[in-house]
Amino acid sequence: MDKAIERIAAAGFQAMDFNFCDWVFPESPFAGDGWEHWIEEIARASETHGIHFTQAHGPIFFKWEKDERCQRMTELSHRSLRAAGRLGIPWVVFEPETDRGAWDSAHLEQLRRRNQEWFGPLLKTAEQTGTGLALENCTDLHARHRGISRWYGSVPAELIALVDGFEHPRVGICWDTGHAHIQGLVQGQALRALGPRLKALHIQDNNGNDDQHLAPHFGTVPWPEIMMALRNIGYVGDFTYEIHNFIRPLPDALRDEALRLTVAIGRDLLGASS
């Protein structure tokens, strides 16, 4: 982690995203009893290198199962909020859950209530730790991988209904540009509908058919439309990449150069929207 933080800072990034999804395996320092000491070490490393975590992603799992794994992942979800509080992270991203049904108004209302009930205890932990929940738009493609026709929250109206149901300032929305592209949404229109509810971004590109997690301009996401909408709604959060499939396949000798390229791409997009 210390080396990763050093390289990210050296590439020119101003902030980092902490992906807790990568740290839920049994032997992980995050999953063990000494996790608080590990988080303290990471906090010191970020101070040393002059770059801080400003966003995070909580564990991903099927939240409505009744098995031991679900219970453990729920515990780690609460832990991710506590760790985020120590690192000064204001928003931790979680995905709404989905399930089979008729997808009529009654089913949508049932899913809204079930999600609200599940996230309720996490919201209490967020209040205690000074963090917030940013609920993310998904895509029906992921639901079909589970044998379900749709994923609740893949369209703005469902996310808005869920978030507004909390009536709480520590619950907002994270918009994933890649998921929205796969879903075939008009992203400028969608972002304007979200308005001030938008608290976080997952900036990624793809070909419209698969969740590829590429850097901007390496897929077919309409970036001018997105940047204009972000400007129109006065979005003040971070421009946070989720582009691991752009960096990870490269030989390590090329990763620093690729990181610097993605910084330049981000600055160009932000400059073009001003």
Order of alpha helices (4+ residues) and beta strands (2+ residues): alpha-beta-alpha-beta-alpha-beta-alpha-beta-alpha-alpha-beta-alpha-alpha-beta-alpha-alpha-alpha
